[in-house]
Amino acid sequence: MTAVTARLIPVISLYYPAFAARFGSDDEGLKFAAKEYADRLQFHGIDGKMFMAGIRELKAKGAEPFHPNPEQFALMCKQAAIESLNIPQFQAVLSDVIKGKQALRFGEAHAFIHSLNRVICSRKGDLMYELTGIEFEKVIKSEYDHWVKRLQAGEQLPEPQLAISHDKRPEMPAHLRMAPKSAMALRIEALRAEAAARKAQ
């Protein structure tokens, strides 16, 4: 509440005359407005850095006639903080992940527009062929939000892993193949299942 009163209210009053005209002489109304802004900021988990990014964006949009309401300002803080880290917007990420997965499926090279897109594609891209479009978008949005929070916390994206190329050698003769129910074969299948489960997480 202190940050809202000390930082936001003076800026929004100066840059948006309509706000000042409405609340400038109404102490109770101004207190109510400040509380609403503070509540929405808290609801969306806006921290100090995100709040200041939102203040900068508020100033940049000062030529617009209407000031953002509490919900709009909270979302503005989120988006401004993301953009300050040069993270692309979600729709651009989703589009790049889809294009990347389609290219990789056919063995074609794809240059992702951001490293975040590569990470998301490697972790969740395969679900594109298992889910509906709406379900897939929700999964990618959840993954996007997860990594945005980690990047905002100062973490780094994982380095790309080298893919193992397909084995081009001739098929092994039948008499040298491992019996499908042998202890070794069952152990290998279990390891493959564990690896697939980890990849899906």
N, C-alpha and C positions, 0 to 999 in steps of 0.2 A: 504493500500500500504506500509506503514511504517513497519508493522509486516512482510509482505512478504519479503521486502528488508533486514530487520534486522535479521529475524529468518530463513525463508525458504531458501533464496538464498545461504547463507553460508553453511547450512546443505546439501542441494541438490548438491552443488558444491563439497563438501568434500566427500560425500558418493557415488556420481555418477560421475566418471571422464568424462564420455561422455558429461554430461551437462557442466562441466567446460571447456572441450576442445572446445565445440561449442560456448559458450557465454563468456568465460573468458576474451577474449581480444576484445570483440565486445560490446562496451558500449550501442549503440543503440539497438542491439539485446537483450541485457540483460534487458534493460528498457522495451522493448516490452514484453519479456517473463514474467517479474515481473507483468506487467499490466494484462496480460492474466490470470495469477494465481490469482491475486487479484479480477478480474472480476468474475471468476467462483466461488471463495469462497463467494463473495457477493451474487451472483445469488442463491446459495444453502443455504444462511442464516447461514453460518459457523461462530459461535461465538468464543471467545477467548479460551474457554475450548476445544471445538471441534478442533480448529486449533492446539493446543498443543498436543492433542491426535493424530492428523495426523502427526505431527512432530516426535513423538515417534515411530509411525508405520513406517514412512519413514526411520528412523535410523535402525529399526529392519529388514527392507527389504534391507538394504544397500549392501548385498552380491549379489543382483540381478544386471544383467548388464545394464538394461534399467530403466531410471527414469520415474515416472508417469507424464503424460501430465497434463495440468491444470484441465481438467474435472475429470480425474482419481484421482488426489490428493484431490479434493473437496469431492468426494465420499469416498475416504479413510478416510478423517477426520470424515465424518458422521458415517461410520461403526466403526471406532476406538473408537469414543465417546460412541456409543451404547454398544460395548463390554466392555468398562471400567466400565459400570454400571451393568455388568453381565446380560444384556438383550439378550435373544437368537435371532439368526438371523430369518428373516421373514419366510423363508421356514420351519424352525423347528416349529415356532409358528403355521403356517397354518396347518401343518400335525397334530400337537397335538390338535388343535381346532376341526378338522374333526374327529379324533379318539374319543375325549371327547364327542362330540355331538352324535356320533353313539352309544357310550356306554350308555350315559344318556337316549337316546331314548328307549333303551331296559331295563332300570332300573338297569344297571350295574354300579358299582363304577369305577371311573377313576381318577388316580392321575396325575394331570397336572404337566409338568416338570418345569413350572414357574407360579407364581401368575398372571402374565400378560396374559397368555393363558386362565386362568380361567375367568378373567374379560372379555376378548374379546369374549369367548365362550358364557358367560351368556348374553352379550349384542347383539351379532350378529349371534350366532350359528344357531338359528332357520331359518335364511335365506338360509341355505344350502339346504333346501328342497323346496325353492321357486325360486331360481336363477340358471342360468347355472353355470358350473364350473368356467368359466372365470369371470363372473359377481361376483360370490361369492368371488373369490380371490381378485378382485379389492376392494370389500367392506372391507374385512379383512385387506388388505394392508392399506387402508385409516384409519381404526380403529387403526391398529398397529402404524402408523406414528403419529396419534393423541396422543396416550399414551406415545410413546417414547419422544415426545416433552415435555409432562408434567413431565415425570420422570427426564428428563435432566434439567428441571427448578426447580427440588427439591421437586416436589409433591410426594405424596404417593398413592399407589393403594388403591381403596376402599376395605373395609373388606367384606368377603363373607357374603351373607344374607342366613339365614336359610330358607330352602324351606318348605312350608306347605304340609304335606302329604295328599294324597287323602283320602276323607271321605269314610270310610268302613261301615258306618251305613246303615241299610236297607232303602229303598226308602220310602219317606214320603207318607202316605195314601192320596188319591186324594182329600178327603174332607178337608184336612188340608193345601193343597198347595195354594200358592199365585196365584190369578188370573193373567194370563199373561199380561193383559192390565191395571192392577191397577197402581195407581200412584207410589206405592212402587216398583213394579216390573220394571217399566220404569226407575225409579231412579237408581236401582241396575244395570240395563243394561248400563245406561249412565256412571256409575262409572267404570264398567268393560271396556268399550270402552276407557275411559280416561287412565286407567292403561295400557291397551295394547298399546296405542299411546305413552305413556311415555317410555315404554320398548323398543319400536322400534326406539326411538331417539338415 
